[in-house]
């Protein structure tokens, strides 16, 4: 596991992995691979500037791959990367008066939905995405184990490339 701007205090990578697996299971996705990077504000600021042309930090970025199942992908569908700024998540959690784990779970769900093609450009899309994000948060927080949907890579840091 690598770090970019860490180490970070807060939820462990194992906890976030379990929550992501529960979200994937809830969405009935099978044979998928998801990469999660936990970064600092400086790193996400650079990514946001370079890829979205927004010169400021943000809370979460999603970079879809959506490579279909093939021998080259090891029989898995590669969804892409969800990159969460732990610094911004911590500030937002404080503003919203909720635990950091809850904020990071929401950001993870939001990013996952972006990888699956959801967006929030219109009010209707915003309502749908918000409702689905809440649904994923609830599924992720349940005490039951996730059905293993496929490999999940949780990394602290940015994937090269």
C-alpha positions in Angstrom: 0.0 0.0 0.0 1.4 3.4 -0.9 0.6 6.8 0.6 0.3 10.2 -1.0 0.4 12.9 1.6 -0.3 10.5 4.4 -0.2 8.6 6.6 -3.8 9.5 7.5 -5.6 9.1 10.7 -9.0 7.8 10.4 -10.7 4.7 8.8 -8.4 1.9 7.9 -8.0 0.7 4.4 -9.5 -2.6 5.5 -12.7 -0.9 6.7 -13.0 1.1 3.5 -12.4 -2.1 1.5 -15.2 -3.9 3.3 -17.5 -1.0 2.7 -16.7 -0.9 -1.0 -17.3 -4.7 -1.3 -20.7 -4.3 0.3 -21.5 -1.5 -2.2 -20.4 -3.6 -5.1 -22.5 -6.5 -3.8 -25.5 -4.3 -3.3 -25.2 -3.2 -6.9 -25.0 -6.9 -8.0 -21.8 -6.3 -9.8 -19.8 -9.4 -10.3 -16.3 -9.9 -11.6 -15.3 -6.3 -11.2 -12.1 -4.6 -10.0 -12.2 -1.2 -8.4 -9.2 0.9 -7.3 -9.5 3.3 -4.4 -6.8 5.9 -3.6 -6.7 7.9 -0.4 -4.8 11.1 -1.0 -4.2 14.6 0.5 -5.5 17.9 -0.8 -2.4 18.7 -2.7 -2.6 15.5 -4.7 -6.3 15.8 -5.5 -5.8 19.5 -6.3 -3.2 18.6 -8.9 -5.4 15.9 -10.4 -8.4 18.2 -10.5 -6.4 20.9 -12.2 -4.8 18.5 -14.7 -7.8 16.4 -15.7 -10.8 18.6 -15.0 -9.2 22.1 -15.4 -10.5 23.1 -12.0 -7.6 24.7 -10.0 -8.7 23.7 -6.5 -8.9 20.6 -4.3 -12.1 18.6 -4.4 -13.5 15.7 -2.2 -13.6 12.9 -4.7 -12.6 12.2 -8.3 -13.6 9.2 -10.4 -11.6 8.0 -13.4 -13.6 5.3 -15.3 -11.9 2.6 -17.2 -14.8 0.3 -17.8 -12.7 -2.3 -19.6 -14.8 -5.2 -20.5 -14.0 -8.7 -19.4 -11.2 -10.2 -21.4 -8.1 -12.4 -21.0 -6.1 -9.1 -20.7 -8.1 -8.1 -17.6 -7.8 -11.5 -16.0 -11.5 -12.1 -16.6 -12.5 -9.1 -14.6 -14.3 -5.8 -15.6 -12.0 -2.9 -14.6 -14.3 -0.1 -13.4 -11.6 2.5 -12.7 -10.3 4.6 -9.9 -12.0 6.5 -7.1 -9.7 9.0 -5.5 -10.8 10.5 -2.1 -9.1 13.4 -0.4 -8.9 12.5 3.2 -8.2 16.2 4.1 -11.3 17.4 2.4 -13.4 14.5 3.7 -12.2 15.4 7.3 -13.2 19.1 6.9 -16.6 18.1 5.4 -17.3 15.6 8.2 -16.6 18.3 10.7 -18.9 20.7 9.0 -21.6 18.1 8.7 -21.0 16.9 12.3 -20.6 13.3 11.3 -17.9 10.7 11.6 -15.1 10.7 9.1 -15.9 7.1 8.1 -19.5 8.1 7.2 -18.2 11.0 5.0 -15.6 8.8 3.3 -18.3 6.1 2.7 -20.5 8.7 1.1 -17.6 9.9 -1.2 -16.7 6.3 -2.1 -20.3 5.6 -3.1 -20.6 8.8 -5.0 -17.3 8.1 -6.9 -18.4 4.5 -7.6 -21.7 5.8 -9.2 -19.7 8.1 -11.4 -17.6 5.1 -12.6 -20.9 3.4 -13.5 -22.0 6.4 -15.6 -24.2 8.3 -13.2 -23.9 12.1 -13.1 -25.5 15.1 -11.5 -25.7 17.8 -14.2 -29.5 18.3 -13.9 -31.7 18.4 -10.8 -33.3 15.1 -11.7 -29.8 13.5 -12.1 -28.8 15.0 -8.8 -31.8 13.6 -7.0 -31.3 10.1 -8.5 -27.6 10.1 -7.7 -28.1 11.4 -4.1 -30.8 8.7 -3.5 -28.5 6.0 -4.8 -25.5 7.3 -2.8 -27.6 7.1 0.4 -28.7 3.6 -0.6 -25.0 2.6 -1.0 -24.1 4.2 2.3 -26.7 2.2 4.1 -25.6 -1.1 2.4 -22.0 -0.3 3.2 -22.7 0.3 6.9 -24.6 -3.0 7.4 -22.9 -5.5 9.7 -23.3 -8.4 7.3 -20.4 -9.5 5.2 -20.4 -8.6 1.5 -20.6 -11.4 -1.1 -17.3 -11.4 -2.7 -17.9 -9.7 -6.1 -14.3 -9.7 -7.3 -10.9 -8.2 -6.6 -10.9 -4.8 -5.0 -7.7 -2.7 -4.7 -7.6 -0.2 -1.9 -4.5 1.9 -2.1 -3.3 5.0 -0.3 -1.9 7.1 -3.0 -2.3 7.7 -6.7 -2.1 5.0 -9.4 0.6 5.8 -11.9 -0.3 6.5 -15.4 
